Amino acid sequence: MTKSLAYENRSERLPTRAFLGAMLVFLYTFVLDDRILPWSDPVCPFMFQVISLSGIVFLGLLWQVATHHPELIASNWLNGCAIACSLTGAFIAFESYPAAPSLYYLGSVLIDLGFEWALVVTCLSLGTLGVKPVCLLAGVAAMGAYGLSLAVGLAPVQWAFWIYASLGPIAVGLGAPAAAAATKAMAAAEPLAEVSVTRPQVMPSITNLLFISLVVLMAAFGYSLGFTAHAEGPLSLVVLAGFAVVWRLCTRRSPNLDLVYKCAGIIVLFGLFVSVPGINEFDGLQAAALKAGSFLVYYLEIALFAGIASKSSSGGLALVSLGNACSLLGILIGQELHQAVSYLAGVNASLSYLLTVVVGCAFVAFIILAQQGFSMMRAIADIEDALEVLPASAKKPTIDLDERCGLLASACGLTRREEEVLRLLVRGYSGARMEQELVISKNTVKTHVRHVYAKLDCHSQQELIAKAEGRKLASP
């Protein structure tokens, strides 16, 4: 089965559904940050932490089930549960505020759980369009949602609450066809946990630099959320214009999410440092910078997750769930770090500012040192689909290919067992077949495969096969 068979009726894609779903997801986030959390904080000050933790748990479970037991996932059932959770949670939260904070927490958690599934299906829907259209479409959707959020900001908070609560269910409905296609593709492939033994890029691990970079960026962003960042009036137009400029620069020729990542980081850092303790002259500029940085971060999230989904029809649901869980984890870490710094600093504003500088420098150090040679666009391009058919030469080895594997093993310092693993990898053997062929355990197979990829400096099985055949892969 080829990748083209994974999505049904590709010619009947509905980019309008993907666009509207993306706009609703962005609008949900803007309304939550600017209206709902400030409204609920006086009664429920730990709202963000509670919904973040519940989201991480839900997405983590979804990732694990999709990776190991995809047959248990039914999109229609999840769609129904998400819609029911959001609507039930909205009723509970609205009726209990402010008299019963515990019930408001419960209602908000239910709303957010419905939204987390809406975010997953929206990214799957966008992913059917391809990486470049995703980056373009998501930018337009983000700007449209930001404009709508300014209008929602003028409405009574009760209206804003019901708008916020209804966005998730509508997005789920719009993304339902993509969710159905994703679960169908998962059912047609072997479990990702099995395929990834010999093809690591089918399901990159949580320690992959792609996910670590996402956690670090979101931690810096989460730290910045501790500052007031509500741009109002003319500053809102400045934020919108700033986003439009960066988005256009990053999509003018070809999508460049690495540039978005760096621009978002620079703007967030500027927002952290621009307001010196004791001097309130630049508070407005700080708010605009932090809002513009958050705007770019939200865009990067959606574009990155959808780009990942576009590379893997069978693994998109698991990868998007993992990516979003990492995102929430990073924001939560940043928020907690900010609260800890504020507590330790006490009334000493200068010490608080110094510790903020330390956090900023640590973020810059990560980009300079840990991310040398790393590219998000390359990481997306390297992701493989479990349904993708390997080249015919990988299935029918020749004497020349065996000789080539021997030369590679000698040149790259592979052990005898690693050379055997290399020969089986280029023949398209699965992890289970390797276990039988070499009479070794699954964990031993995984260890040898990891060493082979590292020593040959390859990031995907296609690249490994190309190197064994003595050819170069076309640039993504």
C-alpha positions, 0 to 999 in steps of 0.5 A: 500500500502506498502513501497515496492510498492512505488518504481517501479521495485526495482530490476532494480535499476541502481546504475551506474546512482546514482553514476555518478549523485553524481559525477557530483553534487560534481564536480559542487560544486568543480568547482564553488568554485575553478574556477567560483566564483574566476573568477567572483568575480572581476565583480560580488562580491555578486555572492554567496549571490545571487545564495544562496538566489535564491536557498533557495527561490526555494527549500523552494517553492518546499518543501511547494508544495510537502508537501501541494499540491504534485499533482502539481509537475510533474517531467518531467516538472521540469526536462525540466525547469531545463535543459532549465534554466541551458543551457539558463543561461550558454549562458546569463552568458558567453556572458554577462561577464564582460561587463554586470554584471546584466545579468551575475547575471541572467545567474548564477541564472538560472544555479544554479536553474537548479542545485538545482533540479539536486541535489534533483533528484540525492539524490532521485536516491541515496536514492533508494540504502539504507543508507549504500550503499549511504555512501559508493558510495557517498564517492567514487563519491566525491573522483572521482569528486575531482580528476576530479576538479583538472584536470578541474583546469588546463583547460582554465577558458572558458572550465571550465565554460561550464563544470560547466554549463553542469553538472546540465542538465546531472545529471537531465537526470541521475536522471529522473527515480528516480524523476518520482518514487518519484512523483508517490509515493507522488501522491499515499499517502495523502499530507504530511502536513495531515499525519504528524499531527499524524505521525510527523516523516513523515515530520519533521518540520524545527525546528527538531534538524536534520535541525538545526544541518545542519544549524549550521554546514553549518554556521561554514563552510560558515564562513570559506569560507571567508578565502582563501582555495584553496589547490594546488599542493601536498596539494591537495593530502593531502586533498584527503588522509585526506578525504579518511581516515575519510570516511573509518573510518566512513563507515568501519563497519556501516555508521556513519554520526555523526562522519563525522559531528564531524570530519568536524567540527574539521577540519574546526575549525582547519583551522580557528585557525591555521593561527594567524594574522601577521604570514603567515607561516601556510597559506598553512596548513590553506588552506588544512584544510579548503578544507578538511573540505569543502570536508567532508561537501559536502559529509555529505550533499549528504549522509545525504539527500540521506539517508533521501530519502531512508527512505521515498519514498513519502516524499523524495522530500520534505525532500531533498528540505528542507534539502538543503534549510537549508544547503544554509541558513547556508552557507549564514548566515556564509558568512554574519557573516564573512563579518560583522566581517571583517567590524567591525574589520577593520584593527585590525587583532587581533580583527578579530581573536578574533571574529573568536575564539568566532564563533568557541567556539559557534559552539563547545558549540552547539555540547556539549550542544544542541546536547546531545543525538542527533544522525543524524543516529537515526534521519534518522532511525526515518523518516517514509514513509506515504505509510508505513502500520502500524502493524495489532494490531494498526488497530484492538485494543484489550482490553489489548492494551487499558489497556496498553494505560491507564497504559502508560497515568498514568505513563507518566502524560498524561491528559485525552485528551492526553490519548484519543489521544494516544488511537487513535494514536495506532489505526492508526487514521489520523489527520482528523479522530481525528478531527471528533472523538474528535470534535477538530481543526487540530491545537489542534490535532497537539498540543496534538500529540506533547505532547504525543510523548514528554511525552512518549519519542517516535520519531516515530509512530512505536516506540509509537505503540511498547511502547503501545504493551509492546515490543521493536523495533529492533535497526536500 
